[in-house]
Amino acid sequence: MPTQTPTPRRETADGPSGPCATRLKNKECAATLAQINPQHALEPANPSGDRPAIYVACLAAYNNGHLHGAWIWADDADDMRAATRAMLARSPEPDAEEWAIHDFAGFEGARVEEYQSFETVAELAAFIQERGALGAKVLEHYGQDLEDARKAFDEYCGEFESVADYADQLTADCGPEIPEALRHYIDYAAMGRDMEINGDVFIIEMGHNCVHIFRGH
């Protein structure tokens, strides 16, 4: 079955649209649209990685051999849209309206797709700012499903040195009291592996002796 090519995003006088968008009348119109929040939306983003940002490219310029685009903060969909319209208004190609995300920074390894909507990008940015690198790993675990990644944190058990330590603590918190003389005979590592294999928990490793445990859902 042939693979469909994603439709480039467009910014028009009537807002974001698809292939049937009404074209911007002129660059002055686009510049006016870009003034929604000039103090924040048009602030140049710094792709240092400290804050989520995206590089939005003008496809009309790109397809004609020119590199034209802008780094934009990814916090707010309306601000991204306004900054994109301003960028398109400065394009060396007349009546430019199609754009794509050609780079991103500050998402802790989470993916931003080329033609994702600004609303989706803003939601992802908010999640990463709240959950950090751990959130990006959980998102990867769920195949980039943001809703499932959010729900996973409702089942977060904490950070441990190993899954065996988690099994040890779980037994101490919920199981029968075990005499100290018998504790060393219990294979907590095997208990932890069984919980993981059975889908009772899943584990995110963040470094040496650093695992984060989530109950399966």
C-alpha positions in Angstrom: 0.0 0.0 0.0 1.6 3.4 -1.0 2.6 5.7 1.8 0.8 9.0 1.9 2.9 12.2 1.9 1.9 14.5 4.8 0.2 17.7 3.7 2.2 20.8 4.5 0.7 23.1 7.1 -0.5 26.6 6.0 -1.0 29.9 7.7 -3.6 32.1 6.1 -5.6 35.2 6.9 -8.3 33.0 8.3 -5.9 31.0 10.5 -4.3 27.6 10.1 -5.7 25.5 7.3 -5.1 22.7 4.8 -4.7 22.5 1.1 -7.9 24.5 0.4 -6.7 27.5 2.4 -7.5 31.0 1.1 -4.1 32.5 0.3 -2.8 35.5 2.2 -3.5 38.7 0.2 -0.1 40.2 0.8 2.8 40.3 3.3 1.4 43.4 5.0 -1.7 41.3 6.0 0.5 38.6 7.4 2.6 41.0 9.4 -0.6 42.4 10.9 -1.7 38.9 11.9 1.6 38.4 13.6 1.0 41.2 16.1 -1.3 39.1 18.3 1.3 39.1 21.1 4.4 40.9 19.9 6.2 41.0 23.3 6.1 37.2 23.6 5.2 35.5 20.3 7.8 37.3 18.3 10.6 37.0 20.9 13.4 35.1 19.1 13.8 31.7 20.6 17.1 30.4 21.7 17.6 26.7 20.9 19.8 26.1 23.9 17.6 23.2 25.2 16.6 25.0 28.4 13.1 25.6 27.1 11.2 23.8 24.3 11.6 25.5 20.9 10.9 24.6 17.3 12.5 25.8 14.1 9.7 26.5 11.6 10.8 26.7 7.9 9.1 28.4 5.0 8.5 25.7 2.4 8.2 28.1 -0.5 11.7 29.3 0.2 13.0 25.8 0.9 11.6 24.4 -2.3 13.3 27.3 -4.3 16.7 26.8 -2.7 16.6 29.3 0.1 16.8 28.7 3.8 14.3 30.9 5.6 12.7 30.2 8.9 12.7 31.0 12.6 13.3 29.5 16.0 10.1 29.8 18.0 9.3 29.1 21.6 6.9 26.1 21.8 4.9 27.1 24.9 1.7 28.4 23.3 -0.1 27.5 20.1 -1.3 31.0 19.4 2.1 32.5 19.9 3.7 29.9 17.6 1.1 30.7 15.0 1.7 34.4 15.2 5.4 34.0 15.0 5.1 31.7 12.0 2.9 34.2 10.2 5.5 36.9 10.8 8.3 34.6 9.5 6.3 33.8 6.4 5.7 37.5 5.8 9.4 38.0 5.7 9.9 35.2 3.2 11.9 35.9 0.0 9.1 34.1 -1.8 5.9 36.0 -2.4 2.6 34.8 -0.9 4.4 32.2 1.2 2.0 30.2 3.5 3.2 26.6 3.8 5.5 25.7 6.7 7.1 22.7 8.3 9.0 22.0 11.5 12.6 21.3 10.5 14.2 21.2 13.9 13.5 21.3 17.6 15.3 21.6 20.9 14.5 21.3 24.6 12.1 18.3 24.3 14.5 16.0 26.3 14.6 13.5 23.4 10.8 13.4 22.7 10.0 13.6 19.0 8.3 16.6 17.3 6.9 15.7 13.8 7.4 17.8 10.8 3.8 18.6 10.3 2.4 18.5 13.8 -0.1 21.1 14.7 1.0 23.9 17.1 -1.7 22.7 19.6 0.0 19.3 19.7 3.5 20.8 20.0 2.4 23.0 22.9 0.8 20.1 24.7 4.0 18.1 24.3 6.1 21.1 25.4 4.0 21.5 28.6 4.3 17.8 29.4 8.1 17.8 29.0 8.5 21.0 31.0 6.5 19.3 33.8 8.0 15.8 33.6 11.5 16.4 32.1 13.7 13.6 30.7 11.6 11.0 32.6 8.5 12.2 30.8 10.3 11.8 27.4 11.3 8.2 28.3 7.7 7.4 29.3 6.4 8.9 26.1 8.8 6.7 24.2 7.6 3.7 26.1 4.0 4.4 25.0 5.0 5.0 21.3 4.6 8.8 21.6 1.0 8.5 22.9 0.8 11.6 25.1 -2.4 10.7 26.8 -1.1 7.3 27.9 2.2 9.0 29.1 0.2 11.4 31.2 -1.9 8.6 32.7 1.3 6.7 33.6 2.2 9.2 36.2 -1.0 8.5 38.1 0.6 5.0 38.6 4.1 6.2 39.5 5.7 4.3 42.3 9.0 6.2 42.7 12.7 6.0 42.1 14.7 3.0 43.2 18.2 1.6 42.8 16.8 -1.6 41.2 13.5 -3.4 40.7 14.6 -5.7 43.5 14.6 -2.8 45.9 11.0 -2.0 44.8 9.9 -5.6 45.4 11.6 -5.5 48.8 9.7 -2.2 49.7 6.4 -3.4 48.3 6.7 -6.6 50.4 7.5 -4.6 53.5 4.6 -2.2 52.9 1.9 -4.6 51.8 2.9 -8.2 52.6 3.0 -10.1 55.9 5.7 -9.3 58.3 8.8 -11.3 57.5 11.2 -12.3 60.3 14.6 -10.6 59.9 16.3 -14.0 59.9 14.4 -15.0 56.8 14.6 -11.9 54.7 17.9 -12.8 53.1 16.4 -16.0 51.7 13.8 -14.1 49.6 14.8 -13.5 46.0 13.5 -9.9 45.5 15.2 -9.7 42.1 13.2 -12.6 40.8 10.0 -11.1 42.3 10.7 -7.8 40.5 11.4 -9.6 37.2 8.2 -11.5 37.5 6.2 -8.3 38.1 7.8 -6.8 35.0 7.2 -9.9 32.8 3.6 -10.1 33.9 3.0 -6.5 33.1 2.3 -5.5 36.7 5.0 -2.8 36.4 7.2 -1.2 33.8 10.6 0.2 34.4 12.3 3.3 33.1 16.1 3.3 33.5 17.6 6.8 33.9 21.2 5.8 34.8 23.3 3.5 36.9 21.3 2.4 40.0 18.5 4.6 39.0 15.2 3.1 37.9 11.7 4.6 37.9 8.8 2.2 38.5 5.3 2.5 37.2 2.4 0.2 37.8 1.1 -1.2 34.5 -2.2 0.1 33.1 
